[in-house]
Amino acid sequence: GSEVTMLTGFTQPARRVVVRAGVLAIDAGRDVLGTGHLLAALAEVDSTCLPLEALDLTPFAVLAEVEERGETDRRQPDGELLADLGIDLDEVRRRAFDATSLRSDDPVLWRLRRSRALPLRLTLTGPLGILRLNGQSRKVIEVAATTAHRRGDRTHIGCEDLLWGLLADSSNESVRILHRLGVDLRRFWTDLERWHAAA
């Protein structure tokens, strides 16, 4: 095939994080998945992630920062477009779930793919649309996979590995968001290193 499917290497919570980040980005009218939505999804889906739970970090605070100062490459969100036509997107999704018992954010319905022809291109594809991962979010996935591998676990990339990936590049959007929200990044990094040493 021309693509490599990647979500199969993630734990179930980590899959939910990646998919939820995609849903948040699509709902916000984005065609590209950045690290801000990954951070928001991590705070929402896995608030018990050891280094995160002490921060009292809410997905709403993260999303507010993403929308206020994040990337500007966005279109009008589908929900707003449909609302202009008198259609409630949440109601459409609820009825689809009632009819099929499948939720649009079910990780089973989503694929994270790397193109064999263009190995730097990662896309997240699901029932709500297709997103290209930007360079920073692609790096998060790659660092998370490398971190799990160093731990001796190639097939169980977890939420803490994703968090490690988010913090690995101090120039990415998620780190800037954490800084703006008053997170002590040095202490946060130390806590994460301690967790990894004990894992």
N, C-alpha and C positions, 0 to 999 in steps of 0.2 A: 504494500500500500504506500501511498504518498505521504501518510501522516502517522505519527506515533501518539497513541492515546495514553494520557498520563495520570488521570485521577484515580486509577486503580491502585496506585502506590500509596494513597493517603488513607489515614484512619477515617472512620465515619464522621467524627466531629470536624476534622480538617476538611473533608469533602464538603460538608455543610457550610463551612466558612467560605470556601472558594466560590461555591454556588451562590450563597447569600450575597457575597460581594458583587457578583455579576448581576443579581437581581436589583440590588441597590443602585448600581451604575446605570443599568437600563432604565429603571424607574426615574432616574435623574436626567435622562435624556443623553446619556453618554454612549459613544461608540467604542471607547477605549477604557479598559479597566486599569485604574491607578491604585497606588498603595493606600490612599486615604480610605477608599471603600473596603479594601482588605482589612484595614485596622478597625473600621466601624463594624464589619461583620465579625471579626474576632471578638470584639467587646460584647457583641450581641449574642453570638452563638455559644461562645465558650467563656463565660464570665468566671468560670472556676479555674481557668488557666492560672497556674500558681503565681507567676509574677504579675499578672493583670489584676487579680482579685483585690490586692492591697491598694490599688490606685483609685477605686471607685470611678472608673472610666465608663461613661455611658455612650452607647452608639449615637444618641441624639447630639451630644456635645461634639463628637467627632464629625458627624455629618454636617452640623452647622458650620464647622471650620472648613470642611471640604467645599461646601456651597459658597461660603463667603470669600475664600481666598484660593480655592483650588483651581485646577485647569479650567480654561474657558471654552474648550472645544466641546460644546454641547448643543444639542438640538432641543426643540420643545419636547418635554416628556410625553410618552404615549398617553399617560393618564390625563394630561391636560388637553391633548388633542382630542381624545375621545369625549372628555367632559364638554368640550365646545359643541359636540354633536349630541349631547344629552345621554352619553353612555358612561356608566360607572365601571371602570376597569376592575376594581376589586370585586364587584358583583359578577362580572363576566368570569373572573378566575374562580370565584366560589361555585358558580353553576357548573363550570367545567370540572371542578373537583367532585361535585356531587354526582355528575354524570359518569365520571370515569374512575373515581377514587384515586386519581393521580394529581398531585399538586405540581404546579409549574416550577416550584423550587425543589422538587425531589431530586437529589443528586443522581439517581438512576437515569434520569432523563438528560443529563448534562455530560459533555465531553470537553476535556482539556486536551488540546492537540498541538503537537509540534510538527511543522511541515518538514518533511525530509529534504525537499528542494531548497527551502529557506529555513535553516535550523534556528535562526534567531526569531522566527515568527511563532508566537504562541497565540492560540485563539481558544476562547471559552464559548461553547455552542450549546444552546438549550432551547426549550420551547418558546422562550420570550425573545430570542434573538442571538446575534453573534457579536462577541466583543473581542477586539485585539488587545492583548496585554501590552502596556507600554514597557519601555526598557527597564524601568525600576520595578514594576510588578513582576516582570519575567525574572529579574534577578532574585526577587523574594522567593519564588518557586525553586529556582536553581540552588540558592543557598540553603533552603529548607531541606531539599533532597540530599545535598552534600552533608549537612549536619546530621541527618538521620543515618546516612551511610557511615559516617565517622563513629556514630554510636553503635555501629554494627547491625543496623536495621535498615535494609534497603526498601522494604515494602510497607513500612508503617510510619509515613511522614505525618507527624502530629501537629496540633495547634501550637505547641511551644516551639517547634521547628519553624513554623510560619512566623511566629513572633521574632525568633532569632533572625530570620530573613529580613523582616521589616526593620530591625535595628541595625543590620549590618552595614547599611549605607547611610551615613549621617546626612547626606544631601537630599534624601527622598522626602516626599510629601508627608508620609506618616510620622517621620521623626520631627519634622517642623510642626506638625499638629500637636504631638505630645509636648513639645517645648512650649507652644503657645497655651496649652492647657495647664501649664505649671508643673509638669511631671519632672521629677529629678532624674534625668536620663542616666547619670553616672550610677546612681543607686539602683535604678531599674536594670541597667545592664549587669551590675554586680549580682543582683538577685537572680537574673536569668542564668548567668554563668554558674552560680551556686546550684541552681536547679539541674543544669545540664551535667554538672560534675557528679550529682547524686543519682542521676537517672541511669 
